[in-house]
């Protein structure tokens, strides 16, 4: 594992003053992040790709299940006034948990085809504060339109643990937001390509801290013999011949059925949806799913609604017919895994 050369590290500017660094060190900045319309217009003049920060709206505490589609609409309402015709990318930040972040990504990809960057906050043991495995989160995000994940943490060891877990399986760019003091202490950053200045710090300060930094390393992303199939909270690995259970009706008895098959050996569960009421059961009882899931619905319209609700990466095992163009769309939009 070799240190990452300094020249491969690029910083995301967060102010017009930061952008001026590009004049003296052209290779230092990969782009600029604007937090308001005024700063966006000012940063455009520096010749850098400029993105817009989109804070995810709060999740209403009184929002009953099902809530995902309602939250997607809420995100669209919050994002629309902040979107810019000349934006090079959008930066999603401040999501309360992983389900909210995923819903925000779906809202944004419904609205635009621009590059999406998503912010993850790592907590203890490589998990987010809501308990979601950071690897599971990245596994989903990289298949639903996110090109870069920016990680932050309250403690350096939390960030190190998350990066070490993610790096071998990430198929997107990894960035971090770290205080310069962590860089000066040689925090171990694995496969990190982009740095975002911490609050109250500057890109110039980060660049200075990088001059003596020796904590970067790379690990090979060579795990293409397995398929990462997160359930929305935990990471699972399957292969093309993974064992899938018999069909399980996704009706009002779903909770009971999931309890009954806890000890069965099938590596993945096949959920059968007949009608829109089944979407409620999928969303309500989905917390009980602890294995990869194969979603089966006869009508593509119902399957798409299920794909929007299910927070993980659903499997299509080929046992029912989907038009190739539709399957490709479901894979690109929702990360559906076609075995």
N, C-alpha and C positions, 0 to 999 in steps of 0.2 A: 504494500500500500504506500504509494508515493504522495508527498504533499502536492496539493493543487498549485500549479504555478500562479504567481501573483497576477500575471497578465490575463488569466482566464476569469478573474474575479471582476465583476462589474457592479456598479452601484446604481441604485434607483434614486434619482434626485427628488427632493421633496419641497424645494423652494427655488425661486428665481436665482437667489444667491448661490444655491448649490449648483444650478445649471452653468454658472460662470466657470466652474471647474473644467468644463469641457474645452474651454479655450486653451488652458495650460496643460491639461492632461487629456487629450482627446479619447484615449482608450478607457478612461475611468468610468464613464457613465453609459448605461445601457438605455436610459430613458428618464422621464420625469413623471412624477405622480402629483396631480393637482387635486386639491381638496375643495375647491370652489370654482365658480365660473370665472371670477376675476383672475385667480392664479392660473387657470387653464389658458386664458388668452395671453397672459404675460409669458408663460413658459413656451408657447408656440414659437416665439421669436428666436429661440436658441437653436433651432434646427434638430431637436431631439424628438423621438417618438414620445408623445404626451398622453398619459392615461388619466382616467377620472376615478377617484375613490367613490365607491357607492356603499355607504353604511347600510347594513341590513336592518330593517325595522324591528322593533321589539316583538316578541311573540306574545300576543295577548294572553293573560293568565286565565281568562274566562273562556278561551277558545276551546269548545268541545270537539271531540272526535266526531266525524273526520274534519281535519283542519288543514291538510297539506294544500289542497287546491285553493282554499281561501287565503292561505298565507302567500301562495304564489301570486294571487291577484293583489294582495297587499304590497308585495315587493314591487310589482310592476307600477303600481300607483306611486310608490316612493322613488323608484328609479327614474321614471320617465322625465320629470323636470330637470334632472341632473345630467342627462345624456347629451353628448356633443357629437355633431356630425363629423368633426375632424379627430375624434378620439382614436388613438391607436390601440388602446386596450381599456378594459374596465377592471377595477380592483375591488373585490367584494371583501368587506371587513366587518367585524363586530357581530357576527352571528352568535346567537346564544348557545346553540348546540349544533351537532352535525346535521340533524334532520332539517333544521332551519337553513343551514348553509346550502345543503343540497337543493332544497326548494328554491332558494335564491338563485342558484346556478340555472335551474330549469326556467325560472322566470326570465333571466337575462338571455338565455339562448332562444327562448321564445321570441324575444324582441329584436335580437341583433346577432350577426355572425362575427362580431369583433372578438379579438383575443380576450380571454377571461383569465384573470389571476385571482386566486382565492387565498384568504388568510386563515391559518389554523393556529390555535393556541394549545401547545402541549402542556400536559400536567404530569402527574407521576406515572412511572412505569410505561412510558410510551403511549399513554392514552390522553384523550382530551378530558376536560373537566366533567363532561357528561358520561364518561366511561367508554366512549367510542375509541377503539384502537386506531391510532394515527395511521397505521398501515391500511386498515380497512377503509378509512376516510379517503386516503390517497388513491387506493384501488378503485373506488367509485368515481372520484372526481376526475381522474385522468381518462376515464372512458365516457364522460358525459359533457366534454367540451372545455375542461380547464387545462390550460397549457402550462401554468406555473403555480406552484403552491409555495406560499411564504409562511414559514414557521416562526413562532415566538414562544417564549416561556418565561416564567417568573424566576427560575433558577437555571444556571448553566447546565447542570447535570440532567435536568428534564429535557432540555433541547438536545443534548448529546444522545440521550437514550432514544428519543423519537427519530432523530436522523439516522442513527445506526440501524434501527428497525426498518425504516422506509427505504433506505438507499438501494438495497439489492433488487427491489421490485418496482421502483418508480420508473415510469416511462414518460415522465414530464420533467420540466426544469424545477429544481429545488432552490428556494431562496430563504434567507433568514433575516429577521430584525433583531439585532443584538446590540447591547451597549458597547461602546468602544473599550470599556474596561475589560469586558470578556475577551475581546480580541487580544488585548495586551497581555492577558493571562493565558493566551493560547488555548482557548476553548477548542475542543475537537469538533470540527465541522466536516461531516462526511458528504461528499458529492454536492457540495453547495456551489452554486453558480452565480447567484445574485445576492447582494446585500442591500438592505433598506435601513437608513439611519434610524436609530431609536428616537423616541420623542425628546425634543430639546437638544438633539445632536445634529451635526451637518454631514453632508457627503464629504466635504474636505477633511473633516475630523476622522471619518471612517477611513479615508484613503491614507491618512497619516498613520493610523493604527495598523493598517495592513502592511506597512513597510517592514515591520519587525515580526509579523505574524508567521508562525510555523506550525499551526495546529490543523491545517487542512489535510484531508486525505481523500483518496478515491477508492471505491470498491466496484468491482465489475458488476454490470447489470446483465447477468447471463442466465437468469432463471427462466428461460423460455420453454423449458420442458414441463412446467406446471402452469396451471391457470389460476389466477387469483380471483376468488369468487366470494367477496364479502357479503355478509347478511345485513349490513347496515350498521353493525356494532362491532362484530368480530371478523377477523380475517380467516378465510378458509382456502385450501388449495385442492384443486381437483385436476383430473386429466380427461381426455376425450372419451374415455370409456368408464367414467365414474358411475357408480351404482345409484340409480334413482328409484325412489319408492313408488308404490302403486298410487293411483290418483286419490287425493284427499279433497273432498268437497269443502270449498271455502264458504260454508254457510254458518248459521248461528251456533252450530255445534263444533266449530273449528277448535276452540279452546280445549274441549273435551278430547277431541281426536288427537290433538298434539300431545296431550298428556298420555294418551293410550299408547302412542308409538315412540315414547321417549327411549325405550330400550331396543328398538329395532335397529338393525345394522346399516340400513341404507345411508349412503354418504350425503344424499341430497333428497329433499322433499318435493313432491310434485303436487302443487295446489291447483285445483280445478275451479274456475269461476264460470257460473252460468248466467248471472244477472248483475245489475249494478249494485244491488243490496250486498253482494258478496264483497264489494270494495270496502264497505264499512267494516266487515269482519276482518279483512286483511289488515286494515289500518289499526283497528282496535286491538286485535290479538297478535299483531305482528311482533310484539316484544317477546313472545314465546318462541320465536323461530331462532334456533341456534345452529342451524345447518344451512348450506346453500339451498336455494329455492328455484325450482322450475315452475314457471307460471304458465298455465294452459287455459286459454279462452278461445272458443270457436270463432268469435267475431273479432277482427283486428281492432275495431274501435274499443271494445271492452278490454282487450289485452293492453292497449296503449294506456288506458286509464289505470289499469293495475300497475303498469310499469312506472307511472308517475307517483303512485302511492308507495310502492315497495322501496325502501331506502337503500337496499343493496343492489347487487348485479344479478338479475334474473337469468336463468338458463333456458335456452330453447334446444330441446333434444331431438328435433326433427320428426317426432311421432305424429305431428299434425301439420297440415300444409299451410305455409305462409308464402306469399309471393316473394321472390328474391328481392325485389325493390323495397318491399315493406320490411322484410327482415333486416336489410341493410340500414334502412332508416331507423328502426328500433335499436340497432347496434350503435349507430352513430349518436343518436339523441339520448338514449337511456342506458347505453352500455350493455345491452343484452348480449349474453355469451352464447354463440351458436356452436354447438358441439358437432 
